[in-house]
Amino acid sequence: MAPAWVSRWFRGAAIYGLVVLLPQYFQTPPAGAEAFAYGFIGTASAFQLAFWIIGGDPVRYRALMPVAVVEKLVFAAPVAILCAQGRAPALLLPFGLIDLLLGIGFLLAFRATPRS
């Protein structure tokens, strides 16, 4: 049995992710980048559902936890690098940091969850 915080961490991450991502469907993306913007929002939103499922039975879905860590790092790392280079708005940095913290939490959850 996984510690109770593991389930709450994944489910909280799923809710946070959907709250942040879904309103972006109603913003106008930069011209020429619509497919990338809507594709990113859709793919990232689908992964929030995976977080919800993992939170429902962390022991059963433990094997997906490292993938969840990667999902968080593939946003956090580029945002940090691009902000440091002045190629992304500083407004993105807090969201990158939140994803980094969530990814660290996912890694800790993986370590705290026993194999089935």
N, C-alpha and C positions, 0 to 999 in steps of 0.2 A: 504494500500500500504506500502510495506517495504521500509526502507531507501535504497538509491541506493548503498551504500557501502556493503550492505548485499549480493547482487547479485555478485558484484565484488569480495568480499572475498571468496565466495564459488567457483566461477569460477576460480579465481587465485589459490586457493588451489588444484583444479582439475588439472590444467595445471602443477603446481609444482609437484604434486604427480606422474603424468605420466612421466614427464621428469626425475624424480629420480628413478622411479620403472622400467620402460620398458627396459633401458639399462642393468639391472641386468639379463635379460633373456640370454644375450650373455656372461655372466661370468660363469665360472665353479664353481658350488657349492661344498662344502666339500663332499667327498665320503660318501655315506650312507645317506646324507641329501637332496638329489635331490628332492624328493617328497615334503618335507617340504618347501624347498626354492622356488621351482616353484609354489607350492600351495599358499604360502604367497604372492608371486609377483602377481599371477593371482587374488587372492581374493582382495588384496589391490588395484590393478588396476581397478577392477570392481567397487570398492567403489568410486574411483575417478569419475567414470561416474555418480554415484549417486550425488556427490557434484555438478557436472555440471548441472544435472537436478534440484536440489534444487535451484541453482543460477538462473535458468531460470524463476522460479515462487516461490519465497520464501514464500509467504503467503500460497499458495496451499500446499507446501511441508514442512511447518513449523514443523509438527509432526515428521519428520525425523531428525530434527536438533539435538535433544538430542542423537540420535543414532550416528550422525556424531561426537559429542563430545566424546562419548565412543570409537569410532573407533580411534580417535587420542590418547586417554589416554591409550588404551591397548598396544600401542607401547611406548609412552613417559615414562610411569611409570616403566615398566620392564627395559628399557634401563637405566634409572637413578639408579635404585636399583642395577642392575648387574654391572654397571660401578663403583658404590660406593663400591661394594664388590670385585672389580678387576676381575670379571668373564666375562666382555665384553670389547672389545677394546674401548679406549677413542674416537676413530674416530666416533663412533656411537652417542656420546653425543650431538653434534650439531644438528643431525637429530632428536633426541629425543626432544631437546629443541624447534626446529621448530614445531614439531607436538604438543607440549604443547601449544605454542603460537597460532597455528591454532585452537586447541581445545578451548582455551579461547575465541578466536574470534568467533567461532561457538556458544558458550554459550551466548556471548554478542549479536550476531545476533538473536538468539532465543528470547532473552528478548526484542530486538528492533522491532521484527516482530509481527504485530498484528495477532490475530486469524482470520481465514477466516469467 
